[in-house]
Amino acid sequence: MDDRRCTQFFLEPDGTSHRQYEALRAYFIEAKPLTEVAERFGYTISTLKSLASRLGADLRRGNKSPLFSLTDEDDLQARVETATNRDPKPRRSPTIEN
């Protein structure tokens, strides 16, 4: 079995979320130095520090990581459902007397 494409999928991620995931994984799990990870995945050191800090803060608050957020399609569907579930009664202007 030729695993080159599978290997490339992990070593050269092309999507933003996938690239962030692999960079953070290399930093936290593989214990690679920030400078090495930043260079490998095309980030500045300050950007990578920010990603790591934001991940830690989200997890400490019990929030799901933004790396695993809704897809654009799911987000659009949620916004449509929210808009259609609003109070159907029109609000009256406070300046108009009854």
N, CA, C and O atoms as a printed pandas DataFrame, in Angstrom:
     atom_number atom_name residue_name chain_id  residue_number  x_coord  y_coord  z_coord
0              1         N          MET        A               1    0.850   -1.182    0.000
1              2        CA          MET        A               1    0.000    0.000    0.000
2              3         C          MET        A               1    0.891    1.239    0.000
3              4         O          MET        A               1    1.860    1.314    0.756
4              5         N          ASP        A               2    0.561    2.201   -0.846
5              6        CA          ASP        A               2    1.316    3.451   -0.938
6              7         C          ASP        A               2    0.704    4.475    0.017
7              8         O          ASP        A               2   -0.409    4.952   -0.203
8              9         N          ASP        A               3    1.438    4.806    1.073
9             10        CA          ASP        A               3    0.931    5.701    2.104
10            11         C          ASP        A               3    1.417    7.142    1.949
11            12         O          ASP        A               3    1.220    7.959    2.848
12            13         N          ARG        A               4    2.046    7.460    0.827
13            14        CA          ARG        A               4    2.597    8.810    0.669
14            15         C          ARG        A               4    1.530    9.899    0.780
15            16         O          ARG        A               4    1.771   10.930    1.409
16            17         N          ARG        A               5    0.379    9.693    0.191
17            18        CA          ARG        A               5   -0.690   10.705    0.270
18            19         C          ARG        A               5   -1.218   10.849    1.688
19            20         O          ARG        A               5   -1.530   11.957    2.125
20            21         N          CYS        A               6   -1.321    9.743    2.405
21            22        CA          CYS        A               6   -1.771    9.806    3.800
22            23         C          CYS        A               6   -0.754   10.558    4.643
23            24         O          CYS        A               6   -1.121   11.393    5.470
24            25         N          THR        A               7    0.506   10.266    4.438
25            26        CA          THR        A               7    1.571   10.962    5.164
26            27         C          THR        A               7    1.545   12.446    4.835
27            28         O          THR        A               7    1.659   13.288    5.725
28            29         N          GLN        A               8    1.395   12.763    3.563
29            30        CA          GLN        A               8    1.350   14.165    3.130
30            31         C          GLN        A               8    0.159   14.896    3.749
31            32         O          GLN        A               8    0.267   16.075    4.085
32            33         N          PHE        A               9   -0.966   14.214    3.902
33            34        CA          PHE        A               9   -2.153   14.816    4.512
34            35         C          PHE        A               9   -1.832   15.377    5.895
35            36         O          PHE        A               9   -2.291   16.465    6.242
36            37         N          PHE        A              10   -1.050   14.647    6.683
37            38        CA          PHE        A              10   -0.712   15.099    8.035
38            39         C          PHE        A              10    0.470   16.060    8.065
39            40         O          PHE        A              10    0.491   16.982    8.880
40            41         N          LEU        A              11    1.430   15.867    7.211
41            42        CA          LEU        A              11    2.625   16.699    7.245
42            43         C          LEU        A              11    2.458   18.022    6.503
43            44         O          LEU        A              11    3.170   18.985    6.788
44            45         N          GLU        A              12    1.537   18.076    5.567
45            46        CA          GLU        A              12    1.318   19.287    4.785
46            47         C          GLU        A              12   -0.171   19.635    4.742
47            48         O          GLU        A              12   -0.778   19.592    3.672
48            49         N          PRO        A              13   -0.766   19.977    5.880
49            50        CA          PRO        A              13   -2.199   20.293    5.904
50            51         C          PRO        A              13   -2.498   21.526    5.063
51            52         O          PRO        A              13   -1.734   22.492    5.068
52            53         N          ASP        A              14   -3.616   21.486    4.338
53            54        CA          ASP        A              14   -3.907   22.614    3.451
54            55         C          ASP        A              14   -5.029   23.513    3.955
55            56         O          ASP        A              14   -5.098   24.672    3.546
56            57         N          GLY        A              15   -5.897   23.036    4.811
57            58        CA          GLY        A              15   -6.960   23.877    5.357
58            59         C          GLY        A              15   -6.475   24.610    6.594
59            60         O          GLY        A              15   -5.584   24.131    7.296
60            61         N          THR        A              16   -7.056   25.768    6.859
61            62        CA          THR        A              16   -6.636   26.590    8.001
62            63         C          THR        A              16   -6.790   25.846    9.318
63            64         O          THR        A              16   -5.839   25.785   10.098
64            65         N          SER        A              17   -7.954   25.282    9.584
65            66        CA          SER        A              17   -8.183   24.577   10.849
66            67         C          SER        A              17   -7.265   23.370   10.981
67            68         O          SER        A              17   -6.743   23.092   12.061
68            69         N          HIS        A              18   -7.075   22.663    9.887
69            70        CA          HIS        A              18   -6.206   21.480    9.914
70            71         C          HIS        A              18   -4.758   21.892   10.203
71            72         O          HIS        A              18   -4.057   21.230   10.969
72            73         N          ARG        A              19   -4.326   22.975    9.592
73            74        CA          ARG        A              19   -2.962   23.470    9.810
74            75         C          ARG        A              19   -2.781   23.913   11.265
75            76         O          ARG        A              19   -1.753   23.623   11.877
76            77         N          GLN        A              20   -3.766   24.608   11.816
77            78        CA          GLN        A              20   -3.698   25.023   13.211
78            79         C          GLN        A              20   -3.652   23.802   14.134
79            80         O          GLN        A              20   -2.865   23.755   15.080
80            81         N          TYR        A              21   -4.493   22.832   13.850
81            82        CA          TYR        A              21   -4.524   21.609   14.651
82            83         C          TYR        A              21   -3.158   20.928   14.646
83            84         O          TYR        A              21   -2.629   20.588   15.704
84            85         N          GLU        A              22   -2.594   20.730   13.473
85            86        CA          GLU        A              22   -1.310   20.036   13.368
86            87         C          GLU        A              22   -0.193   20.833   14.033
87            88         O          GLU        A              22    0.701   20.248   14.645
88            89         N          ALA        A              23   -0.233   22.161   13.920
89            90        CA          ALA        A              23    0.787   22.996   14.562
90            91         C          ALA        A              23    0.690   22.885   16.083
91            92         O          ALA        A              23    1.703   22.715   16.760
92            93         N          LEU        A              24   -0.521   22.981   16.616
93            94        CA          LEU        A              24   -0.708   22.879   18.061
94            95         C          LEU        A              24   -0.384   21.477   18.560
95            96         O          LEU        A              24    0.150   21.311   19.656
96            97         N          ARG        A              25   -0.699   20.500   17.777
97            98        CA          ARG        A              25   -0.374   19.116   18.145
98            99         C          ARG        A              25    1.141   18.931   18.205
99           100         O          ARG        A              25    1.658   18.314   19.136
100          101         N          ALA        A              26    1.844   19.463   17.218
101          102        CA          ALA        A              26    3.305   19.359   17.217
102          103         C          ALA        A              26    3.903   20.042   18.441
103          104         O          ALA        A              26    4.873   19.554   19.021
104          105         N          TYR        A              27    3.321   21.168   18.828
105          106        CA          TYR        A              27    3.825   21.912   19.976
106          107         C          TYR        A              27    3.501   21.207   21.300
107          108         O          TYR        A              27    4.392   21.007   22.126
108          109         N          PHE        A              28    2.246   20.833   21.504
109          110        CA          PHE        A              28    1.838   20.254   22.782
110          111         C          PHE        A              28    2.159   18.764   22.911
111          112         O          PHE        A              28    2.613   18.332   23.971
112          113         N          ILE        A              29    1.943   17.988   21.887
113          114        CA          ILE        A              29    2.099   16.534   21.986
114          115         C          ILE        A              29    3.515   16.086   21.647
115          116         O          ILE        A              29    4.102   15.263   22.348
116          117         N          GLU        A              30    4.054   16.635   20.568
117          118        CA          GLU        A              30    5.402   16.240   20.165
118          119         C          GLU        A              30    6.476   17.064   20.876
119          120         O          GLU        A              30    7.666   16.781   20.741
120          121         N          ALA        A              31    6.057   18.088   21.635
121          122        CA          ALA        A              31    6.964   18.961   22.393
122          123         C          ALA        A              31    8.030   19.603   21.514
123          124         O          ALA        A              31    9.179   19.758   21.926
124          125         N          LYS        A              32    7.640   19.971   20.307
125          126        CA          LYS        A              32    8.561   20.655   19.399
126          127         C          LYS        A              32    8.682   22.117   19.833
127          128         O          LYS        A              32    7.715   22.686   20.340
128          129         N          PRO        A              33    9.840   22.728   19.645
129          130        CA          PRO        A              33   10.010   24.139   20.000
130          131         C          PRO        A              33    9.117   25.041   19.150
131          132         O          PRO        A              33    8.861   24.755   17.980
132          133         N          LEU        A              34    8.648   26.131   19.751
133          134        CA          LEU        A              34    7.786   27.084   19.043
134          135         C          LEU        A              34    8.404   27.537   17.732
135          136         O          LEU        A              34    7.716   27.614   16.714
136          137         N          THR        A              35    9.680   27.832   17.747
137          138        CA          THR        A              35   10.333   28.333   16.526
138          139         C          THR        A              35   10.258   27.297   15.402
139          140         O          THR        A              35    9.993   27.642   14.251
140          141         N          GLU        A              36   10.488   26.045   15.736
141          142        CA          GLU        A              36   10.439   24.974   14.737
142          143         C          GLU        A              36    9.025   24.786   14.186
143          144         O          GLU        A              36    8.833   24.658   12.977
144          145         N          VAL        A              37    8.042   24.772   15.083
145          146        CA          VAL        A              37    6.646   24.576   14.670
146          147         C          VAL        A              37    6.169   25.756   13.826
147          148         O          VAL        A              37    5.521   25.566   12.797
148          149         N          ALA        A              38    6.487   26.961   14.260
149          150        CA          ALA        A              38    6.068   28.152   13.515
150          151         C          ALA        A              38    6.627   28.123   12.098
151          152         O          ALA        A              38    5.908   28.390   11.135
152          153         N          GLU        A              39    7.887   27.803   11.976
153          154        CA          GLU        A              39    8.507   27.748   10.647
154          155         C          GLU        A              39    7.899   26.639    9.796
155          156         O          GLU        A              39    7.611   26.845    8.617
156          157         N          ARG        A              40    7.707   25.483   10.381
157          158        CA          ARG        A              40    7.176   24.330    9.652
158          159         C          ARG        A              40    5.775   24.580    9.093
159          160         O          ARG        A              40    5.461   24.157    7.981
160          161         N          PHE        A              41    4.930   25.275    9.876
161          162        CA          PHE        A              41    3.546   25.465    9.460
162          163         C          PHE        A              41    3.247   26.871    8.947
163          164         O          PHE        A              41    2.094   27.196    8.664
164          165         N          GLY        A              42    4.270   27.699    8.826
165          166        CA          GLY        A              42    4.103   29.017    8.225
166          167         C          GLY        A              42    3.494   30.071    9.128
167          168         O          GLY        A              42    2.800   30.967    8.649
168          169         N          TYR        A              43    3.742   29.980   10.432
169          170        CA          TYR        A              43    3.236   30.963   11.380
170          171         C          TYR        A              43    4.387   31.796   11.932
171          172         O          TYR        A              43    5.540   31.366   11.915
172          173         N          THR        A              44    4.068   32.976   12.415
173          174        CA          THR        A              44    5.048   33.706   13.208
174          175         C          THR        A              44    4.994   33.116   14.613
175          176         O          THR        A              44    4.009   32.477   14.982
176          177         N          ILE        A              45    6.031   33.327   15.382
177          178        CA          ILE        A              45    6.046   32.806   16.750
178          179         C          ILE        A              45    4.925   33.428   17.567
179          180         O          ILE        A              45    4.285   32.740   18.362
180          181         N          SER        A              46    4.679   34.724   17.383
181          182        CA          SER        A              46    3.615   35.377   18.158
182          183         C          SER        A              46    2.237   34.828   17.791
183          184         O          SER        A              46    1.378   34.702   18.664
184          185         N          THR        A              47    2.012   34.506   16.537
185          186        CA          THR        A              47    0.730   33.923   16.129
186          187         C          THR        A              47    0.550   32.544   16.747
187          188         O          THR        A              47   -0.531   32.210   17.231
188          189         N          LEU        A              48    1.597   31.757   16.730
189          190        CA          LEU        A              48    1.515   30.418   17.320
190          191         C          LEU        A              48    1.294   30.496   18.829
191          192         O          LEU        A              48    0.527   29.707   19.380
192          193         N          LYS        A              49    1.955   31.433   19.499
193          194        CA          LYS        A              49    1.726   31.628   20.931
194          195         C          LYS        A              49    0.269   32.005   21.188
195          196         O          LYS        A              49   -0.347   31.524   22.140
196          197         N          SER        A              50   -0.272   32.863   20.336
197          198        CA          SER        A              50   -1.660   33.285   20.466
198          199         C          SER        A              50   -2.609   32.104   20.286
199          200         O          SER        A              50   -3.565   31.957   21.047
200          201         N          LEU        A              51   -2.353   31.261   19.286
201          202        CA          LEU        A              51   -3.190   30.074   19.067
202          203         C          LEU        A              51   -3.153   29.153   20.285
203          204         O          LEU        A              51   -4.189   28.646   20.716
204          205         N          ALA        A              52   -1.962   28.939   20.837
205          206        CA          ALA        A              52   -1.803   28.061   21.987
206          207         C          ALA        A              52   -2.505   28.653   23.212
207          208         O          ALA        A              52   -3.155   27.933   23.970
208          209         N          SER        A              53   -2.371   29.945   23.396
209          210        CA          SER        A              53   -3.005   30.621   24.528
210          211         C          SER        A              53   -4.526   30.559   24.421
211          212         O          SER        A              53   -5.217   30.277   25.399
212          213         N          ARG        A              54   -5.035   30.825   23.226
213          214        CA          ARG        A              54   -6.485   30.795   23.017
214          215         C          ARG        A              54   -7.043   29.389   23.239
215          216         O          ARG        A              54   -8.112   29.230   23.829
216          217         N          LEU        A              55   -6.323   28.372   22.768
217          218        CA          LEU        A              55   -6.759   26.995   22.982
218          219         C          LEU        A              55   -6.823   26.685   24.478
219          220         O          LEU        A              55   -7.808   26.124   24.959
220          221         N          GLY        A              56   -5.776   27.050   25.205
221          222        CA          GLY        A              56   -5.750   26.809   26.640
222          223         C          GLY        A              56   -6.881   27.519   27.368
223          224         O          GLY        A              56   -7.531   26.938   28.237
224          225         N          ALA        A              57   -7.112   28.775   27.010
225          226        CA          ALA        A              57   -8.189   29.550   27.652
226          227         C          ALA        A              57   -9.548   28.935   27.355
227          228         O          ALA        A              57  -10.387   28.826   28.249
228          229         N          ASP        A              58   -9.772   28.534   26.118
229          230        CA          ASP        A              58  -11.055   27.911   25.758
230          231         C          ASP        A              58  -11.277   26.620   26.546
231          232         O          ASP        A              58  -12.370   26.379   27.057
232          233         N          LEU        A              59  -10.254   25.806   26.639
233          234        CA          LEU        A              59  -10.395   24.526   27.330
234          235         C          LEU        A              59  -10.564   24.722   28.835
235          236         O          LEU        A              59  -11.306   23.968   29.466
236          237         N          ARG        A              60   -9.894   25.717   29.427
237          238        CA          ARG        A              60  -10.069   25.991   30.859
238          239         C          ARG        A              60  -11.490   26.450   31.167
239          240         O          ARG        A              60  -12.022   26.148   32.235
240          241         N          ARG        A              61  -12.109   27.180   30.231
241          242        CA          ARG        A              61  -13.489   27.642   30.423
242          243         C          ARG        A              61  -14.502   26.565   30.085
243          244         O          ARG        A              61  -15.703   26.759   30.273
244          245         N          GLY        A              62  -14.030   25.436   29.590
245          246        CA          GLY        A              62  -14.934   24.355   29.233
246          247         C          GLY        A              62  -15.549   24.525   27.861
247          248         O          GLY        A              62  -16.500   23.825   27.512
248          249         N          ASN        A              63  -15.017   25.447   27.083
249          250        CA          ASN        A              63  -15.531   25.674   25.729
250          251         C          ASN        A              63  -14.906   24.694   24.762
251          252         O          ASN        A              63  -13.765   24.262   24.930
252          253         N          LYS        A              64  -15.661   24.360   23.767
253          254        CA          LYS        A              64  -15.144   23.520   22.699
254          255         C          LYS        A              64  -14.144   24.347   21.895
255          256         O          LYS        A              64  -14.349   25.539   21.667
256          257         N          SER        A              65  -13.092   23.720   21.483
257          258        CA          SER        A              65  -12.053   24.412   20.735
258          259         C          SER        A              65  -12.598   24.969   19.426
259          260         O          SER        A              65  -13.413   24.320   18.769
260          261         N          PRO        A              66  -12.154   26.175   19.037
261          262        CA          PRO        A              66  -12.578   26.720   17.744
262          263         C          PRO        A              66  -12.076   25.878   16.573
263          264         O          PRO        A              66  -12.558   26.025   15.450
264          265         N          LEU        A              67  -11.114   25.000   16.829
265          266        CA          LEU        A              67  -10.626   24.117   15.770
266          267         C          LEU        A              67  -11.684   23.117   15.353
267          268         O          LEU        A              67  -11.609   22.531   14.274
268          269         N          PHE        A              68  -12.667   22.927   16.211
269          270        CA          PHE        A              68  -13.730   21.976   15.923
270          271         C          PHE        A              68  -15.078   22.672   15.875
271          272         O          PHE        A              68  -16.089   22.124   16.314
272          273         N          SER        A              69  -15.086   23.875   15.341
273          274        CA          SER        A              69  -16.317   24.665   15.283
274          275         C          SER        A              69  -17.203   24.168   14.154
275          276         O          SER        A              69  -16.823   23.316   13.351
276          277         N          LEU        A              70  -18.393   24.735   14.130
277          278        CA          LEU        A              70  -19.343   24.373   13.080
278          279         C          LEU        A              70  -18.802   24.732   11.709
279          280         O          LEU        A              70  -18.033   25.681   11.558
280          281         N          THR        A              71  -19.209   23.973   10.726
281          282        CA          THR        A              71  -18.859   24.323    9.357
282          283         C          THR        A              71  -19.686   25.527    8.945
283          284         O          THR        A              71  -20.662   25.863    9.615
284          285         N          ASP        A              72  -19.315   26.175    7.866
285          286        CA          ASP        A              72  -20.072   27.322    7.383
286          287         C          ASP        A              72  -21.521   26.949    7.112
287          288         O          ASP        A              72  -22.427   27.734    7.393
288          289         N          GLU        A              73  -21.747   25.766    6.573
289          290        CA          GLU        A              73  -23.114   25.326    6.276
290          291         C          GLU        A              73  -23.919   25.136    7.556
291          292         O          GLU        A              73  -25.077   25.546    7.632
292          293         N          ASP        A              74  -23.301   24.511    8.568
293          294        CA          ASP        A              74  -23.986   24.328    9.850
294          295         C          ASP        A              74  -24.292   25.667   10.493
295          296         O          ASP        A              74  -25.373   25.859   11.049
296          297         N          ASP        A              75  -23.332   26.606   10.421
297          298        CA          ASP        A              75  -23.503   27.931   11.005
298          299         C          ASP        A              75  -24.645   28.663   10.314
299          300         O          ASP        A              75  -25.453   29.309   10.982
300          301         N          LEU        A              76  -24.727   28.575    8.995
301          302        CA          LEU        A              76  -25.796   29.220    8.247
302          303         C          LEU        A              76  -27.143   28.638    8.659
303          304         O          LEU        A              76  -28.101   29.383    8.865
304          305         N          GLN        A              77  -27.227   27.318    8.781
305          306        CA          GLN        A              77  -28.476   26.675    9.179
306          307         C          GLN        A              77  -28.896   27.127   10.571
307          308         O          GLN        A              77  -30.080   27.367   10.806
308          309         N          ALA        A              78  -27.952   27.245   11.495
309          310        CA          ALA        A              78  -28.265   27.690   12.857
310          311         C          ALA        A              78  -28.796   29.118   12.844
311          312         O          ALA        A              78  -29.731   29.439   13.578
312          313         N          ARG        A              79  -28.200   29.991   12.004
313          314        CA          ARG        A              79  -28.669   31.373   11.926
314          315         C          ARG        A              79  -30.067   31.454   11.331
315          316         O          ARG        A              79  -30.876   32.275   11.763
316          317         N          VAL        A              80  -30.362   30.611   10.341
317          318        CA          VAL        A              80  -31.693   30.593    9.735
318          319         C          VAL        A              80  -32.716   30.139   10.763
319          320         O          VAL        A              80  -33.793   30.727   10.866
320          321         N          GLU        A              81  -32.392   29.094   11.527
321          322        CA          GLU        A              81  -33.318   28.595   12.551
322          323         C          GLU        A              81  -33.564   29.647   13.623
323          324         O          GLU        A              81  -34.696   29.812   14.080
324          325         N          THR        A              82  -32.527   30.356   14.025
325          326        CA          THR        A              82  -32.676   31.412   15.027
326          327         C          THR        A              82  -33.570   32.523   14.502
327          328         O          THR        A              82  -34.429   33.026   15.226
328          329         N          ALA        A              83  -33.374   32.902   13.261
329          330        CA          ALA        A              83  -34.165   33.983   12.669
330          331         C          ALA        A              83  -35.630   33.586   12.533
331          332         O          ALA        A              83  -36.511   34.431   12.693
332          333         N          THR        A              84  -35.903   32.331   12.244
333          334        CA          THR        A              84  -37.290   31.907   12.062
334          335         C          THR        A              84  -37.993   31.626   13.381
335          336         O          THR        A              84  -39.219   31.527   13.412
336          337         N          ASN        A              85  -37.245   31.496   14.468
337          338        CA          ASN        A              85  -37.850   31.222   15.774
338          339         C          ASN        A              85  -38.043   32.488   16.605
339          340         O          ASN        A              85  -38.324   32.397   17.800
340          341         N          ARG        A              86  -37.902   33.629   16.018
341          342        CA          ARG        A              86  -38.074   34.879   16.756
342          343         C          ARG        A              86  -39.540   35.138   17.034
343          344         O          ARG        A              86  -40.423   34.568   16.393
344          345         N          ASP        A              87  -39.784   36.004   17.999
345          346        CA          ASP        A              87  -41.144   36.381   18.378
346          347         C          ASP        A              87  -41.843   36.994   17.168
347          348         O          ASP        A              87  -41.378   38.002   16.636
348          349         N          PRO        A              88  -42.955   36.402   16.725
349          350        CA          PRO        A              88  -43.615   36.893   15.519
350          351         C          PRO        A              88  -44.391   38.196   15.732
351          352         O          PRO        A              88  -44.818   38.815   14.757
352          353         N          LYS        A              89  -44.582   38.625   16.979
353          354        CA          LYS        A              89  -45.347   39.838   17.236
354          355         C          LYS        A              89  -44.497   41.068   16.918
355          356         O          LYS        A              89  -43.373   41.194   17.403
356          357         N          PRO        A              90  -45.034   41.966   16.107
357          358        CA          PRO        A              90  -44.268   43.192   15.847
358          359         C          PRO        A              90  -44.242   44.060   17.098
359          360         O          PRO        A              90  -45.220   44.121   17.843
360          361         N          ARG        A              91  -43.148   44.711   17.317
361          362        CA          ARG        A              91  -43.038   45.595   18.476
362          363         C          ARG        A              91  -43.586   46.962   18.134
363          364         O          ARG        A              91  -43.427   47.446   17.013
364          365         N          ARG        A              92  -44.224   47.576   19.095
365          366        CA          ARG        A              92  -44.778   48.898   18.893
366          367         C          ARG        A              92  -43.749   49.951   19.265
367          368         O          ARG        A              92  -42.949   49.767   20.182
368          369         N          SER        A              93  -43.785   51.016   18.560
369          370        CA          SER        A              93  -42.896   52.116   18.858
370          371         C          SER        A              93  -43.317   52.763   20.172
371          372         O          SER        A              93  -44.510   52.977   20.387
372          373         N          PRO        A              94  -42.382   53.080   21.050
373          374        CA          PRO        A              94  -42.738   53.686   22.333
374          375         C          PRO        A              94  -43.241   55.118   22.177
375          376         O          PRO        A              94  -43.800   55.677   23.120
376          377         N          THR        A              95  -43.056   55.714   21.017
377          378        CA          THR        A              95  -43.491   57.098   20.811
378          379         C          THR        A              95  -44.916   57.207   20.307
379          380         O          THR        A              95  -45.478   58.302   20.302
380          381         N          ILE        A              96  -45.513   56.108   19.884
381          382        CA          ILE        A              96  -46.876   56.118   19.368
382          383         C          ILE        A              96  -47.828   55.806   20.517
383          384         O          ILE        A              96  -47.655   54.815   21.227
384          385         N          GLU        A              97  -48.835   56.658   20.693
385          386        CA          GLU        A              97  -49.823   56.409   21.744
386          387         C          GLU        A              97  -50.910   55.502   21.219
387          388         O          GLU        A              97  -51.232   55.531   20.032
388          389         N          ASN        A              98  -51.470   54.708   22.088
389          390        CA          ASN        A              98  -52.532   53.779   21.702
390          391         C          ASN        A              98  -53.859   54.445   21.705
391          392         O          ASN        A              98  -54.869   53.809   21.404
